[in-house]
Amino acid sequence: MKMDVRDSEEDRERELLLFYKQQQEWACPLHCTLVGDVAIGEGVMRYFMTTIISKLQFGFSLDLGGMGQTLLFEGEPDHLVPAASEALIESNLFRVAGRMLGHTFLHDGPHVTGLSPAVIHVLFNGDPEMATVVTEDCPDLHIRSIIELLEHEDLTPEQKDTVSDLSMSWDLPAVTKTNRRWLHNKLLLHAVVGRTMRQIKQLRKGLKDVMMLLEKITWPVEDSDDEDFDTTCRITGFLRMFIETASSGTLAQLLTFWVGWEMLPPELRVEISGGTLPTSSTCFETLKLPAHFKLYMDFEKALVAAIKSTGFGLV
């Protein structure tokens, strides 16, 4: 990944977006170059990661949606939701944003802050109907003011018409005396989650593009030769947790231990073994995990010790 500091800000943004629009080998070591600057080493990597998150957090100077500056997230601090822009959705820009988020995570970069808890809940496969939504999560102040009318004791005929116009435009019933609280919750949920589901799905897809390690794994299944499927579920669950929470450096060590280098192969295999410590058969791209672990902390300690002891699972 490279950027020419002599270019305009808009041109530098185009370079970033072009890089993340293309499918990359995301797990590979990342080499960042600042053309026109003498900086080298970790400082350049930090600059790239900080720039990426800053653009996601505060917007791009490029006019990608016909609104001047391009904001991918909008709303109040700690209640940010994906922008409701058809142009951004049609350009698949939220998938690009998901790749950016995942890539900075893999390389221990900063994170986007201030997202609505409801959006985070749905982004990580939570049930949209179970999302906890508050009024501040609604970035459209006009829509928010209409929903807040339902918090009043009495509504004038004009207010009822205003609320009903909104609810029926979203395929919800008109307001009545008996459905006000229910309608308030449904309108708020749709304003925050329903109107951003396509954006959230694109973000999730982009994250999955980058966090490919889990998707490459062929897990043991119930009809395999494993005698104790409960043990298999427990140990593979420990491995999933390890991968999802490990730093980029640790993941690189794990991959080297597993297959012999840091390039993801088309497929990774896992076996449950009767050994004492994790081992691997790098030629067959197979990680062998002992079945005796009962606690995650014991599993984690053993796996970290194994991957740090040598670059290969078998010596």
N, C-alpha and C positions, 0 to 999 in steps of 0.2 A: 504494500500500500504506500503510495507516495503522494506528496502535495507540494506544489511550487508556491513558496511564500511570496513570490513576486506577482502572482496572479491576483486578480480581484477576489473579494470575499465570495461573490457569486460563483466565480469559476472554481474556487476551492471547494465550495459546497457541491458543485456538479461532479467533481472528481470523487468526493465521498459517496454521493448517491450512486454514481456509476459503479463503483466498487461493490456496494452492497446490493445493487440490483442483480448482479451476476452471481451465479452459484459458485461458491469457493470451497476449497478444502479447509473448512473453518477450524478444524482441530490442529492444523499444521502450525509450526512456529511462525509467528508474525514478524515480518521485517518492515519497519516503517522508515521512510526516507523523506526528509524535508529538503527539497531542491531549493538552492539559493540561501541555505543556512548551514553554518558549520556544526550545528548541534548533532551529537551522535548518542547512541546508547539508550538507556532506560528513559532519559528525559524526553526523547522523541516519541517513544511509545506513550508516555504519560500525556504528552501534548495531544496526540491523536485521540486517545481515549477521552480526555477531558473535552476536546472540541466536539466529539460525537455526542456526548451526553449533554453538553451545553446547547447544541442545536435541537436535540429532542426536547429539552426542558423549556427553552426560551424561544425556539423558532428559527427558521431559516430566513435569510435575507431574500432568497429567491422567491419570486411570485409564482407559486405552483398551483394556487387555487383561485386566482383572479381576485385576491383580496389584499394585495400588497405583500406584506410579510407573511410567511407560511407558518402557522402554528399547528402542531400536531395534537397538542393537548390544550384544553381551555377550561376556564373556571377559576374558582378561588384556590388559594394555597391549601394543601391537604385535601382538596376535593376535586382535583383535576380529572377530567374525563377525555377520551379521544374526541377530536374535533368532528363536528357533524358536517363534513364537506364531501359532497358527491365527487368533486374533482379529485380529491385525495384518495378516496376509496377506489375510483375507477382507474387511477394510476398505480394502484397496488402499493401506495407509499407506506401504509401501516405494516405491511409485510417487511418492507425494507427497514422500518423502525424496529420491528421485532428482531431482525437479524442484528441490528446495531446493539440493541439491549443485550442479546445473548452473547455477542462477541466481546463486549466490554466486560461482561461477567466472567467469561472464560479467561480473560487476560487481567483479572483483578483490577479493573478500572472502576471509576465512580459509578453511581447509580442515579437514575431519575428518582427524584423525591416528590412527595406531595400528591401522589395519585390517590383517588378516592378508594377507600377500602372495598367498596362495592365492586369497582372495576377490577381490583386485584383478585377479589374472590372469584369472579367469573373468568378472568384471564387464566387462572390456574384450575379450570374445570369445575368450579363450584356451581351448584344449581342456581341459575339466575333468579328463580322464584324465592330462593332463600337468602339472597343478598340483602344486607342491611343498608338501606338507602336513607339519607337525610336530605332535608330541603336544600342545604348548601351544596349538595352534589349536582344540582341542576344548574348548568352554566347559562342557560337562556333565561335572562331576568324576566322577560315578558311571560314565558311559560311558567316560570316559578311564581310570579305574582298571581296568575290564574289558579294554580294549584293551591296557593295559600288562602284563596277565598274560601276553600272548603274547611278551613280551620275556624271560620267565624261561626257565631251562634246562628245567625239568620242571614239569608241571602236575598237580595232584591231580585225582582224578575230579570233585570238586566244582567246581574251577576250570574244567575242561573243559566241564562242563555249563553253567556260567555264560557262558562264551565262546560256546558253541554256541547257547544260547538267544538271545543277542544277534544272532549272525550269521544264524541262520535267520529271525529276525523281520525282517531286512533282505534276505531272499531270497538269502543267501549260504550256502555249505555249512558243515557242522559242522567243528570243528577236528580235524585229524589231525597226525601227526608230520611229514608231508611238506608241508603247506600253511600252516604257521604264519606264516612271513614274508609270504607272499602274502596270507593272510587279515588279518594285522596291517595291511598297507598298504590293503587294500580297506575294512576297517572304519573306519580313520582317514579315508580319503577320503570315505566316505559320511557320517561323523559331522560333517565340516567342510563339504564341498561338497554332497553329495547331499541332506542335510537342509535346505540353504539355497538350493537352486536356484530355487525359486519366488520367494523374496525377492530374489535377485540379478536374476532376470528382470524383476521389477517395478522395481528400482532402475535397471536398464539402460533400461527403457521410459521412466521419468521423466526420465533424462538425455537421451534422444533427443527427448522432448517439447520440451525447452528448447533443445538444440543443433540447432535446425531449419535453420540456414543451409545446411549441407551437403545436407540432404534436399530443399531447394527448388531445387537446381541441376540443370539438364538438361545432362549432360555430353556432349561429342562422343563419337560411337560409331564402331565400326570401319567400318560401311558408309556413313559420311558422306563428304563431299567431301575430307577431309584425305588427302593423299597419303602421309604418313608416320605410320602409327599409333603407332610407337615414340615419336616426338616428342610426339604427342598424349598418350600415357600418361605420359610424363615431365613435361610441363608441367602437366597436370591433377593429377598426384601432388604437384607442388610447391605448387599452390594448396590442395589438401587439407591438406597439412602446415602451410601458412601459417594457414589458418582454425582448425585444431585447436590451434595454439600461440599465437595472437595474443591480446592483452588485449582487454577489452571495448571500450575506447576505440578501439583500432585496428580492431576489427570494425565499429564504428559508422562510422568513416571509410571503410572499404572499402565498406560498404553504400551510403553517400551517394555515393561515387565511381561505384558500379555503377548505381544507379537514381535518384539525385538526392535521396534523403532516407533516414531511418533506419527506415522501416517496411518489413517484409518483404512483397514482392508474392507472388502465388500461385506464380510461377515465376521463376527466375533462369537466364540462359543464359550459356554460355561458348563462345567461338570461339578457335581458334588462328590467329594472323595472321602476316604477314610484316613487321610493323613493328619499331621499335626499342624502344619503351617501351609498357607497358600503357596501353590506352585503353578507353573504353566508349561505348556508345550508350545513354544513359539512357532515351530514349523506347522503345527495344526491350528494355530491361532486360538488355543483353548486355555482358559483359566480354570484351574482346579482348586475348589474351595472346600476345606474340611467341614464335615457335618456336625462337629461337636460343639460349635459355638452356641450358647444360649442367650448371651447378652450382646447388644450391638457394640458396646465399648470394648469388649474383648476381641470381637471380630475386627473392628477398626484398628486396634493396636497391632494385631497380628498382620493385617494386610499392609499397613504403613511400614512395619518392620521389614516385611518381605520385599516390597517394591523399592525400598531404599537400600537393600543389601546388595543388589546387583541389577544391571540393566536387562537381564533376561531371567525368566522364571526357572530355567534349568541351567545349572552351571556345569 
